């Protein structure tokens, strides 16, 4: 096991009716900007719960943070926040709203173009405190220090990380997710699955604790998925899904182990260039990456096959092939089209992604072995 230092400062407030606790968690002398997405929180009752809980606070609302939040939209929020001397941010929505709010928090006090710190997060010096009310399980952004931001003008998508953008607290009430459309549940399951895989499917023998933790989360998702697809208004199933998504990317299962993230970096480019939903792009890339990197990941793929999919074939190649097939079938069982062609994405996107990685001298993977040439192999398998 590798040396590590771990700290997660986010307070998690979980359960029915927990939005009412907002008034106890935020000082009444703060000026709050509440950030929202497209408006679904007004239909499912979340908006009223938030406003009622903060009825004695000074509030400014900002609406319209899109899926894959854009620099262009977020800079409008930054201007409003600065003009109203906002000193606390509350994100109400899914991971995109929370990610966008992290950008706003870092951008408000930043004196230069905030896109600078998206490209180089070491430039972040201070941030406005933020918190979250989560309404869509997927990204884990409610309990981590990362965010992914897109720039519409250049069709780029980058992640940044900084310890100061961890939410001070996050409220998770499973009942807020009952009204989610199927495609968002599907994307959330896929995103969570791949978050876990990226921290697990590297090398065997690094940490018994992290392996079992990750495998338990994967098995939980696999068991929950068909039930969630039939009915996502069951409290216990939604509660378990929400917590799995949070635990999948709050740092816990990454302690002392190598991490990959090539699937995410390739998936980000697919989304940036085609607008395909993030969770769907990951489901396309992951099985192909497993296939191309099977020699390097052989020991862990065999463990994954046995412990997660209960594959006991004695032939290692057959065992790995079956595990990759099972992974693809899992995504397809959710209703995801797991090839680029099924999503009307052609060779021009593949060539642009590889070109970008070559220009940036990007090498991905836990061992820095996923070269642009390997990315081309992976994307060709995705066709």
DARA-V72825 format. One record per helix or strand of 2 or more residues. SS is the DSSP state (h for helix, s for strand). FROM is the first residue (numbers start at 1). LEN is the number of residues. If there is no record, write none. Layout:
SS;FROM;LEN  SS;FROM;LEN
This chain:
s;11;4  h;18;8  s;31;5  h;40;3  h;46;8  s;58;5  h;71;13  s;88;6  h;95;14  h;115;5  h;121;3  s;130;5  h;141;3  s;146;6  s;156;6  h;163;3  s;169;4  h;174;4  h;182;19  h;208;23  h;235;14  h;252;3  h;262;13  h;278;15  h;298;12  h;316;18  h;341;3  h;347;14  h;372;10
